[in-house]
Amino acid sequence: MVKTKDQENQTSEVTFILLGFSEYPDLQMPLFLVFLTIYTVTVLGNLGMVMVIRISPKLHTPMYFFLSHLSFVDFCYSTTVTPKLLENLVVEDRTICFTGCIMQFFFACIFVVTETFMLAVMAYDRYVAVCNPLLYTVAMSQRLCSFLVATSYSWGIVCSLTLTYFLLELSFRGNNIINNFVCEHAAIVAVSCSDPYVSQEIILVSATFNEVSSLVIILTSYAFIFITVMKIPSTGGRQKAFSTCASHLTAITIFHGTILFLYCVPNSKSSWLMVKVASVFYTVVIPMLNPLIYSLRNKHVKQTVRSHLISNDLSCH
């Protein structure tokens, strides 16, 4: 369906008002400080993780290659959402233009889908490492790793382009109030003037496919890992095998747990606060948690950071 000139003119005049947390005026400044701190930790943590993995030859393995891309995706995802959230907590005018809102949705969609499959790819990597350790370096070749990462990004872009195209097919007029701090699909669709049935069905199919397929890969990988680990005779060996998966399991549980919770919350007015809190969790908090989870639980990362800090300290003296 091609848009007429009148529809294009309507679109250019459309604005969205992101309500965010405006119903709590006394909390605007405390929330600004909390989110600013979280965003600062997110940027430093994720870019720091990418740098640490890049400068340390010891970390040039498939697991850390995937982790560096997960950190990059988390940084991009947080940067797509958080600056606008921070701005809206300190200014009276909470409007965002039609193009700005659609672009925020477009990029956020790319990064959330990419992260979904990046976590699945990392589960497969752990499966090969634990179940076929002797073939690990051959099986997880640089070529395969690059292909899996490129596929995750490509599928994120395909999903986002498809969903954005169907959003652009909807009609909007004037000022539209979005009861959230981010331009997410359900909130945009809710204020459209045309029938959103097709757009809603497309995102339902897309989200269900992405969630189910990624969870099948993750759960299958960990089922084989669990069976393999339980066959290890020594307790120490079992603990060592499980410890290599602990960080990844923690990240998966938080990410998919939050998304599944969001899908389960009924879309009623009484639940909008819960939707906002869950949205904050997976758009703002999770990108900060991932580098903390992986760095605090990983002795190689901690050793690299420590040795780099010591060498810098010595060079200064």
N, C-alpha and C positions, 0 to 999 in steps of 0.2 A: 504494500500500500504506500503510494507516494503522497507526501504531505502537500497540501495546497499552499499558496502564498499567504492566505488568511491564517492558516494553522501555524505557519512559520512566524508570522507577525505576533500571534498569540503567545507562542513559545518564547519569543524574545522579551516579552513583557512579564513573563511568569517569574515569581520569586517564591522561595520557601523560607519559612521562619522556623528555625530549630529551637524548640522550647527548652531542650536540655533539662537542667535542674532549676529552672527559673521559679518553680513553685516553692523553692526554699531560699528566699533572698538572703537570710542570715548565714547560709552555708556557702555562698558564692566564693568568698575569699579563702576560707579554709579548704574548699574543694580545689580552688585554683592552685594553692600551694601544694596540696597532696598530689594532684595530677602533674604539676610541673616537676616535682621531685621524681615521680614515677617515670616521666618521659625522659628526664635527664639520665636516670639510671639505665633506662632502656637503650638510649642512644650510645652511652658510654659502654654498657655491657655488651651489646650486639656488635658494634663496630670494633670494640676491644677484642672480642672473641674472633672476629674475622682476621684482625691484625696478628693476634697470637698464633693462630693456625697457619697464617701465611709465612711468618718469620721463623717458625720452628720446624726444621726438617723432620724431627721426630713425630710431628703431627701430620705429616703428608701421607695419610692413609685414607682409604675410602670413608671410614666412619667420620673423620674430621672434615673431609671434603664435603660430605652431606651436611654436617653440623655448621660449617661456614656459610653454606647456602641457606640453611634454616635461620641463622642469625641475620643474614642479609634480608630475607623475606620479613622477619619480625620487625626489623628496623624500618623497612619501607611501609609495612602495614601500619605501624604505630604513627609514622610521619604523615600518612594519608589522613588519619582521623584526629589525632591528639591536638595539633596546633589550632584547628578550628574550635575544638572543645574548649581549649584554654582561652581563646579570644572571646568566645561567647560567655565565659564566666566573668569577664571584666568590662564588657561593653553592653550598652543598652540595646543597640540595634543588632538583633540576632538573625538578620536575613542572610540568605545565600542565593545567588542567582541560579537560574535553571541549569546553565552549563556547568557551574561550579558543583552543584549538587549531583548531577549525572556523572561528572568526572570523578568525584569522590567515591560514588558507588562503583564505578568502573574499575578504579585502581584497587579499592578495598576488596572487591570480588576476585580480582586476579590473585591477590596475595593470600586470601583466606583459602581459596581452592588449591593454590600451589603448596601452602603449608600442610593442608590435609594429605596431599599425596607425598610430600617430602617426608612426613612422619611415617607413612606406609613404606616408602623406599628404605628408610632407616631401619624399620622392623625387618625387612628382607635382608638387609646388610647384617644385622645381628644374628639372623637365622643361619646365614652362610658361615659367619664367624664361629658360632657355637657348634653347629651341626656338621660342618665340613671344614674344620680349621686348616687341614693340610692343603686343601684346594682353594683357600680363601683368596690369596693374592692372584691366582690364575682366574678364578670365577669372577671376582670383583675387579676386573681390569679397568684401567683408566677410561677406555672407550665405553664400556658398559655404564660406568658411573656417570660419565658426561651425558650419555644417552638418557639415563633415568632422570637426571636433573633437568635436562632440556625438555623431556616429555612432561614433567610436572609443571614447568613454566608454560609450555605450549598449551596444555589442557586448561590451565588457569585462564589464559588469554582467550581461548575458544569459548569457554563457559561465559566469561565476562562479556565478550562481544555479543554473544547470542542473547543474554539476559538484557543487556543495555539496548540492543536493537528493538526488542519487544517493549521495553519501557518507553522508548522514543516514539513508538507507534500510538501511545496513549495521548489524550488531549488534557491540557491543564489551562487554568485561567487565573489571572491575578495573584494575590497573596495566598499561600497555602501553608497551614500550620502543621508541622511535623512534630509529633509528641516524642521526640528523641533528641540525642545530641549528634547523631550521625545520619546521613542520608542512606538508610537501609531500605531494601526492596519493599517490604510490607507497608512501611510508612509512606513511601512515595506513591505506591499504588492506591493507598487509602484515600488520597486527595485528588485522584484523577477524575475527570468529567466523563470519561468513556468507560465501556465495559472492560474490566481488567482480567476477565476469565482466562484468556489465552496466556497472558503474562504470568498469572498466578500458577497456572498448570505447568508452564515451562520451568519455573523456578522450583516447583514441588518435585517434578521429575528429576531435574538437574541435582538438586540438593540431596534427594533420596539416593540417586545413583552414586554420587560422590561419597556420601557418608557410608553407605552399605559396602561399596566396592573397596574403599580404603580400610574399613574395619574388617572385612573378610581377609584382606592381605595381612593385616596386623595380627588378628586372632589366629589365623592359620600358622603364621610364622612363630608366634609365641607358644602355640600348642606343640609344635615340633621341638622348639627350644626346651620347653618344660619336660617333654618325654626324654630328650637327650640328656638333660642335666640330671634327672632322677636316676639315670643309669650310671652316673659317675659314682664310684664306690666311696671315695673319701668326702667327708663333710666340708673340708677346706676347699676341695675342687669344686663342689657344688656352689659354695658361697662365692668363689671367685667368678664362676660362670654367671651366676645371678647378678653379681655386682656390675658386670659389664652392661647389663640391660636395665639396671635400676633407674638411671637418669632418664632414659628414653621412655620407660614405662610410666614414670611420674609425669613427664611432659604430655604423653598420650592421654593419660587419665584426666588431667586438668583440661586439655583442649577439647577432647570429644565429650567429656562429661558436661562441660559448659554448653556446647552446641546442642547436645541432646536435651538438656534442660530447657534451652530456649525454644526448641520445637515442641516441647511438652506443655509449655505455659499457654493457657488459653488466651486468645487475643481480646480480652475484655478490659474495660477502663481500670478495674481494680488491680489488674496484673501489670499495668504499664510500668509501675515502679520496679517490679521484679524483672521485667524485660530490660529496662535501663541498666539495672545493676548487673545483670548477666551480660549485657552488651559492653559495659565498662570492663568487665572481667576479661572477655575474650578479645576486645580491641585495644585495651590499654594495659591491663595487668599481665596477661599471658606473655606478650612480647618482652616484658621485663623479667618474668620468672624464668623463661627458657635458658638465657645465659647464666643466671644464678644457679639453676638446677645442675646444668652441665659443668660449670666451673667448680662449684662447691663439692660435688661428688666425684670429681675427676682428678686423680693425682697427677696425671701428665700435664694437664692444663695448669694446675697450681704450680708444678715444678717449673714449667716454662715461664710463667709470670714472675715467679720468685727469682729465677736465674737472670731474667731480663732486667728486673729491678736492681739486682745486685750489680750486674755489669754496668748499668747506667750510673749507679751510685759511685762505683769505682772510677768510671771515666770522668765524672764530675770532680772527684778529688785529684 
